[in-house]
Amino acid sequence: MEINGKEQRAESEGQRPSRSVLGVVALTDSSSRSVADSQSDGHSRGTIKVKREESGGSAASRSETAVYSWQYQGTHMGYTTELDPILFDVSPAEGSGYQKSDGRNAFLIHQSDIPRYAEPQANLIQAIDKLIGPHGPSLIQHFRTINRNLPIVENTFFEIYNGRRKNSLDPALLCAAYLVSASSAAHNLGNVTWQQTDVTQLEDLAFHLLEVALSNPTLSTLQAGLLLMQRSNVDSKFLNTQLIGAAFELGLHLDCSNWTIPSLERGLRKRLAWALHMEDQWCSLTHGRPSLISKEHWAVHDLSDDDFEEVNPAAEEEVLEEFRLGQECFSQMVILTGILSNILNTLYTQKAMQEFDAAGPNATRLILERAKPIQVSLKEWFTRLPKDLKMDNGQAPATIGHLHLAYFATEITLHRCIIRSLSTTATDIYLTHVCRSAAKARLISAMDFVNRLRPSHLTAFWYFPSRVNFALIATFGSLLLATAPCQEEADFYQARLAEYKWTLSVSAQSAGFLNFAIESLESVTGLLKDMPMKPKIEDLDVRQVPPPASLPLTRLIPPQADDDLMEDASEAQSVPIPPPDTKSSTSEMMSPSNSAWSAPATYGPYIGPFADLGARNWFEQSHHGSPETERMQLFVG
């Protein structure tokens, strides 16, 4: 049924099936040949030496020199290859085919006069301009906005483009910049209407140029690849594999703090490195595959303000603010991705799963023990999030949507592992309720976040895993539905999923990539259509869940407000529940089911007290407020 799902989704969005660059796998091997092999054809393949000193002269000359110094790079020599880096110390560097960036790392270098493309670079630029027509400047102007949120392209790119010297730019990077802008900026280009054939031809050329460039990658090759990753129809797991391999070739996984290179290149290398690290970890999540970058082989220092290029102080205040917020959002996304990486490496490795299986009925408690410090990290990340990047700040830029969505996806990834363990182990009922209550609070928060997105959010920049992250919210709701202990709870999640699908359908009119989440939800719904009815609350055997006499009905505090939930179920805080409030507030966006979001639900953790609520459908209550306020309030299940 879903074998050709990706191709069908791409076609339904007016796009072509998923793209990959499989054809370059055989080509990349040629770039790792030894110096002797590479010179056998009369050439010394590859790149010029990285400059050892800061360049002088005018600003224009410095910027153009910097671009050329980054255009060609060497191949990093690993520590276990047939050429030991120490051997290069006894050889004179002048005229040799290597360069040492520091006392440990050596690079094979290559001549810069070997063309990287079969056709002259100027001809390729002309072919790109022919497809773009007169819209090039508008597309590059929009690309500036994208680059502020994904700052992987240096300012000299725009200086050279605006200086009418674009023939010196890497064709693969220029084409990728045009393509990512043309794919997302039609609403910002006035009366310009892009024909699908134009985008298709531009896409064909972009991937062809990337395919050629990956045979001898440079930093601009990685920039182009990272931009193409933002395309919703790209097969990201294959492209990610190739880009990470190219990054290792260029030594982006190394600490370049003490290298004799210009400071601008040092900052660019670090930004590219962390952008690739994010790409790898989110690909690991969205595709369910092991990540390619391990922390044991990652020596890149954390980002600092010095790693971002300075903005012209003469620029308008609005532009300066956009740059500042974009850099802050990128930095926060890097930190959040580190927490996601910790979750994947702690709870989702094969070794961890075997340990959980071996724990038997204690699996849930083992998972909670390991998840506790991660939950604390998530809480601290959210607490320290700058006010300018919070969704409840009316002045926050519309481009922060992908950051908050990534936060919810990270939370969901943490809770999915816990909920799965509840369905396979004989966990006590109180612990089960505590975990399911926290999970429900997270689901409601995530759905509320999506419900509150405005058109300005939907048409802004969304990081490439966002389409899957929207789908993960539905997946999490479906998981809670499938594992619900009673029919009333199952009905609640069924209603919430129906509302979520309707919200996505409305939002997809402004953001076509949401169709992926809609179709994913439909697929999951098809899997659950034959699920048998669950017992009613009154039919459950209350003798199996004896409540402690001293505990009142409770509202549970979600993990962000009190992380004791992760320590032990017996330590979950509780407060007496006031009389139920029968009034409900209407949602900003009502679904066809006419069910409204209302005040927080109130119900107890045990089957016995459930009966005290009488005919009131306690699962039909949820909270509709700002996500930030909601996380700090008391919840029940």
HELIX and SHEET records of a PDB file:
HELIX    1   1 GLY A    5  SER A   12  1                                   8    
HELIX    2   2 LEU A   22  VAL A   24  5                                   3    
HELIX    3   3 VAL A   25  THR A   28  1                                   4    
HELIX    4   4 ASP A   29  SER A   32  5                                   4    
HELIX    5   5 VAL A   35  SER A   38  1                                   4    
HELIX    6   6 ALA A   59  GLN A   71  1                                  13    
HELIX    7   7 PRO A   85  VAL A   90  5                                   6    
HELIX    8   8 GLN A  121  ILE A  132  1                                  12    
HELIX    9   9 GLY A  133  HIS A  135  5                                   3    
HELIX   10  10 GLY A  136  ASN A  149  1                                  14    
HELIX   11  11 ASN A  155  ASN A  162  1                                   8    
HELIX   12  12 LYS A  166  SER A  168  5                                   3    
HELIX   13  13 PRO A  171  ALA A  182  1                                  12    
HELIX   14  14 ALA A  186  ASN A  188  5                                   3    
HELIX   15  15 GLN A  196  ALA A  213  1                                  18    
HELIX   16  16 LEU A  219  LEU A  228  1                                  10    
HELIX   17  17 SER A  236  GLU A  249  1                                  14    
HELIX   18  18 SER A  263  HIS A  287  1                                  25    
HELIX   19  19 LYS A  295  HIS A  297  5                                   3    
HELIX   20  20 ASP A  305  ASP A  307  5                                   3    
HELIX   21  21 GLU A  317  LEU A  347  1                                  31    
HELIX   22  22 GLN A  350  ALA A  359  1                                  10    
HELIX   23  23 GLY A  360  ASN A  362  5                                   3    
HELIX   24  24 ALA A  363  THR A  383  1                                  21    
HELIX   25  25 LYS A  387  LEU A  389  5                                   3    
HELIX   26  26 ALA A  398  ILE A  400  5                                   3    
HELIX   27  27 GLY A  401  THR A  424  1                                  24    
HELIX   28  28 ILE A  429  ASN A  451  1                                  23    
HELIX   29  29 PRO A  455  LEU A  458  1                                   4    
HELIX   30  30 SER A  466  ALA A  482  1                                  17    
HELIX   31  31 GLN A  487  SER A  507  1                                  21    
HELIX   32  32 GLY A  512  LEU A  514  5                                   3    
HELIX   33  33 ASN A  515  LEU A  528  1                                  14    
HELIX   34  34 ILE A  537  ASP A  539  5                                   3    
HELIX   35  35 VAL A  542  GLN A  544  5                                   3    
HELIX   36  36 ASP A  563  MET A  566  5                                   4    
HELIX   37  37 ALA A  569  GLU A  571  5                                   3    
HELIX   38  38 ILE A  607  ASP A  612  1                                   6    
HELIX   39  39 TRP A  618  GLU A  620  5                                   3    
HELIX   40  40 PRO A  627  ARG A  631  1                                   5    
SHEET    1   A 3 THR A  75  HIS A  76  0                                        
SHEET    2   A 3 ALA A 106  LEU A 108 -1                                        
SHEET    3   A 3 TYR A  98  LYS A 100 -1                                        
END                                                                             
